[in-house]
Amino acid sequence: MKRLMFGQRTDLAMKFFVACVALPFLGAVLAVIGFAAQNTTSMVLGIICVPLAFIALTISLQLGYEVKHGDSGHPLFFERWVVKKHN
């Protein structure tokens, strides 16, 4: 399987990390708007979004560690998808 270069793997991991950091704030904003407007859908989405964001952030931190210190023979979990997308 074709591998991504180190810089490409680092860029993808950083984009994923930024998205995971932004997700709890988005969830909190949705929950606050939902409570203020008494909109059940926004409340539920915001409340569900926050814990999922912390799980994704944990995965993102592990991914960043894997990019820097991982085994070069094993592709990252998202790398196969990205290589297929670019081919």
C-alpha positions as CSV (number, residue, x, y, z in Angstrom):
1,M,0.0,0.0,0.0
2,K,1.2,3.5,-0.8
3,R,2.0,5.6,2.3
4,L,1.5,9.3,2.8
5,M,4.6,11.3,3.5
6,F,5.3,12.4,7.0
7,G,4.3,16.0,6.4
8,Q,1.0,14.9,4.9
9,R,0.3,12.6,7.9
10,T,1.1,15.4,10.3
11,D,-1.2,17.9,8.4
12,L,-4.1,15.4,8.5
13,A,-3.6,14.8,12.2
14,M,-3.5,18.5,12.9
15,K,-6.7,19.2,11.0
16,F,-8.4,16.4,12.9
17,F,-7.1,17.8,16.2
18,V,-8.4,21.3,15.3
19,A,-11.8,19.9,14.4
20,C,-11.9,17.9,17.7
21,V,-11.0,21.0,19.7
22,A,-13.8,23.1,18.0
23,L,-16.4,20.4,18.5
24,P,-17.0,20.9,22.3
25,F,-17.5,24.6,21.7
26,L,-20.0,23.9,19.0
27,G,-21.8,21.5,21.2
28,A,-21.9,24.0,24.1
29,V,-23.2,26.8,21.9
30,L,-25.9,24.5,20.5
31,A,-26.9,23.4,24.0
32,V,-27.1,27.1,25.2
33,I,-29.1,28.2,22.2
34,G,-31.4,25.2,22.6
35,F,-32.0,26.0,26.3
36,A,-32.6,29.7,25.6
37,A,-35.0,29.0,22.7
38,Q,-36.5,25.9,24.3
39,N,-35.6,24.0,21.2
40,T,-35.3,20.3,22.2
41,T,-33.4,19.3,19.0
42,S,-30.6,21.9,19.6
43,M,-30.4,20.9,23.3
44,V,-30.1,17.2,22.5
45,L,-27.6,17.8,19.7
46,G,-25.5,20.0,22.0
47,I,-25.6,17.7,24.9
48,I,-24.6,14.7,22.7
49,C,-21.9,16.7,20.9
50,V,-19.9,17.6,24.0
51,P,-19.0,14.0,25.2
52,L,-18.5,12.8,21.7
53,A,-16.0,15.7,21.2
54,F,-14.0,14.6,24.2
55,I,-13.8,11.1,22.9
56,A,-12.7,12.4,19.5
57,L,-10.1,14.6,21.2
58,T,-8.7,11.6,23.0
59,I,-8.5,9.7,19.6
60,S,-6.9,12.8,18.1
61,L,-4.2,13.0,20.8
62,Q,-3.4,9.3,20.2
63,L,-3.3,9.9,16.5
64,G,-0.8,12.8,17.0
65,Y,1.4,10.5,19.1
66,E,1.1,7.8,16.4
67,V,2.2,10.2,13.7
68,K,5.3,11.3,15.6
69,H,6.3,8.0,17.2
70,G,4.4,5.3,15.4
71,D,5.6,2.3,13.5
72,S,6.4,3.3,9.9
73,G,5.2,-0.1,8.6
74,H,1.7,0.3,9.9
75,P,-0.6,2.9,8.2
76,L,-2.7,5.3,10.3
77,F,-6.4,4.4,10.5
78,F,-7.4,7.3,8.2
79,E,-4.4,6.9,5.8
80,R,-5.9,4.1,3.7
81,W,-9.0,6.3,3.0
82,V,-7.0,9.3,2.1
83,V,-4.7,7.3,-0.3
84,K,-7.7,5.8,-2.0
85,K,-9.3,9.2,-2.3
86,H,-6.2,10.7,-4.0
87,N,-5.7,7.8,-6.4
